[in-house]
Amino acid sequence: MRAALPDDAERIGLAHVRSWQAAYAGHFPQEFLDGLDPARRAEGWRRRLEGSLPDREALLVAETSTGIAGFASVGPCRDDEIGAGGLYAIYLLPEVWGHGLGRQLMVASLEAPGRFDFDEATLWVLTGNGRARRFYEAGGWQVDGATKVDEGPGFPIAEVRYRVALPEGAPCAATGSPRRWPGAHGSRQPARGPDLPTRLR
Ligand SMILES: CC(C)(COP(=O)(O)OP(=O)(O)OC[C@H]1O[C@@H](n2cnc3c(N)ncnc32)[C@H](O)[C@@H]1OP(=O)(O)O)[C@@H](O)C(=O)NCCC(=O)NCCS
């Protein structure tokens, strides 16, 4: 697991699209999924990676012997009322699902030193994304009761919000290890960064 570099954009775009196409088949219109373009996604990620990431955001890639298998991004939670961290996205190529890579990537992302020092973290997940929900729940995340329906792409996407505590100095439910970074923590107002290439996690 390491911080993403601009040259990773192509593989990130590919993992992004292939992961969406596999995870959201049956949930999103097939025509929409078929039309996703890895090169276009890659361009968005390249632009982001060539600039500097907003304060307290991190983008990590999972690198295997065959190259980059996926990525995760974290930063301040984008829900205005919550001063927490947010797991914005975690996507792996379908062929590596279920082999522990997602767990490693999650741990590395939530521990991104100096980038993600929050007391708690939130994420939004498609209500019907059973695999991802099982993955998060195994990692200690719990639904917090918030729901929303995003109409952005032209069809409704029902999502539920999860939260996990990231207690300083104590084993973290999501990562199973102590938070490593020192320093201030507490409820903070999230600083909004520029939009990611995609809103859906
Ligand atoms: C969701 C996703 C990132 C998970 O990654 P993964 O590599 O498949 O998951 P892992 O192999 O690390 O985890 C799977 C197993 O470990 C468990 N696990 C994961 N984190 C854990 C933790 N911190 N503690 C205990 N168990 C954990 C999982 O529940 C699961 O258990 P199982 O083997 O009994 O099924 C991956 O499947 C993916 O890319 N899916 C499609 C995209 C997607 O839906 N992304 C989320 C959008 S919100």
The ligand as a Tripos MOL2 file, in Angstrom:
@<TRIPOS>MOLECULE
LIG
   48    50     1     0     0
SMALL
NO_CHARGES

@<TRIPOS>ATOM
      1 C1        -15.3130   -3.9260   -0.9550 C.3       1 LIG1
      2 C2        -13.9060   -4.3720   -1.3120 C.3       1 LIG1
      3 C3        -12.9890   -3.1390   -1.3510 C.3       1 LIG1
      4 C4        -13.4130   -5.3000   -0.1970 C.3       1 LIG1
      5 O1        -12.1260   -5.7370   -0.5140 O.3       1 LIG1
      6 P1        -11.7780   -7.2940   -0.5060 P.3       1 LIG1
      7 O2        -10.3410   -7.4290   -0.7910 O.co2     1 LIG1
      8 O3        -12.7340   -8.0020   -1.3730 O.co2     1 LIG1
      9 O4        -12.0980   -7.6730    1.0010 O.3       1 LIG1
     10 P2        -11.1690   -8.5400    1.9730 P.3       1 LIG1
     11 O5        -10.8010   -9.8010    1.2610 O.co2     1 LIG1
     12 O6        -10.0870   -7.7000    2.5250 O.co2     1 LIG1
     13 O7        -12.1840   -8.8060    3.1350 O.3       1 LIG1
     14 C5        -12.9760   -9.8920    3.0180 C.3       1 LIG1
     15 C6        -13.0370  -10.6190    4.3010 C.3       1 LIG1
     16 O8        -12.3810  -10.0540    5.4230 O.3       1 LIG1
     17 C7        -13.3110   -9.4940    6.3170 C.3       1 LIG1
     18 N1        -12.7560   -8.2440    6.8680 N.ar      1 LIG1
     19 C8        -12.4350   -7.1380    6.1960 C.ar      1 LIG1
     20 N2        -11.9440   -6.2010    7.0270 N.ar      1 LIG1
     21 C9        -11.9450   -6.7590    8.2590 C.ar      1 LIG1
     22 C10       -11.5300   -6.2990    9.5540 C.ar      1 LIG1
     23 N3        -11.0060   -5.0850    9.7470 N.pl3     1 LIG1
     24 N4        -11.6660   -7.1410   10.5990 N.ar      1 LIG1
     25 C11       -12.1810   -8.3690   10.4210 C.ar      1 LIG1
     26 N5        -12.5820   -8.8630    9.2310 N.ar      1 LIG1
     27 C12       -12.4470   -8.0540    8.1620 C.ar      1 LIG1
     28 C13       -14.4660   -9.3460    5.4350 C.3       1 LIG1
     29 O9        -15.6910   -9.2810    6.0830 O.3       1 LIG1
     30 C14       -14.4030  -10.6240    4.6440 C.3       1 LIG1
     31 O10       -14.6860  -11.7950    5.3930 O.3       1 LIG1
     32 P3        -14.9490  -13.2240    4.6760 P.3       1 LIG1
     33 O11       -13.6190  -13.7060    4.2150 O.co2     1 LIG1
     34 O12       -15.5180  -14.0420    5.7790 O.co2     1 LIG1
     35 O13       -15.8750  -12.9560    3.5310 O.co2     1 LIG1
     36 C15       -13.8420   -5.1130   -2.6740 C.3       1 LIG1
     37 O14       -14.5860   -6.2960   -2.5860 O.3       1 LIG1
     38 C16       -14.3440   -4.2690   -3.8150 C.2       1 LIG1
     39 O15       -13.5860   -3.5590   -4.4520 O.2       1 LIG1
     40 N6        -15.6670   -4.3730   -4.1140 N.am      1 LIG1
     41 C17       -16.2970   -3.6600   -5.2170 C.3       1 LIG1
     42 C18       -16.2890   -2.1750   -5.0250 C.3       1 LIG1
     43 C19       -17.0950   -1.7500   -3.8390 C.2       1 LIG1
     44 O16       -18.2040   -2.2130   -3.6190 O.2       1 LIG1
     45 N7        -16.5080   -0.7900   -3.0940 N.am      1 LIG1
     46 C20       -17.1610   -0.2280   -1.9570 C.3       1 LIG1
     47 C21       -18.0200    0.8940   -2.4080 C.3       1 LIG1
     48 S1        -18.8400    1.6930   -1.0280 S.3       1 LIG1
@<TRIPOS>BOND
     1     1     2 1
     2     2     3 1
     3     2     4 1
     4     2    36 1
     5     4     5 1
     6     5     6 1
     7     6     7 2
     8     6     8 1
     9     6     9 1
    10     9    10 1
    11    10    11 2
    12    10    12 1
    13    10    13 1
    14    13    14 1
    15    14    15 1
    16    15    16 1
    17    15    30 1
    18    16    17 1
    19    17    18 1
    20    17    28 1
    21    18    19 ar
    22    18    27 ar
    23    19    20 ar
    24    20    21 ar
    25    21    22 ar
    26    21    27 ar
    27    22    23 1
    28    22    24 ar
    29    24    25 ar
    30    25    26 ar
    31    26    27 ar
    32    28    29 1
    33    28    30 1
    34    30    31 1
    35    31    32 1
    36    32    33 2
    37    32    34 1
    38    32    35 1
    39    36    37 1
    40    36    38 1
    41    38    39 2
    42    38    40 1
    43    40    41 1
    44    41    42 1
    45    42    43 1
    46    43    44 2
    47    43    45 1
    48    45    46 1
    49    46    47 1
    50    47    48 1
@<TRIPOS>SUBSTRUCTURE
     1 LIG1         1 GROUP 0 **** ****
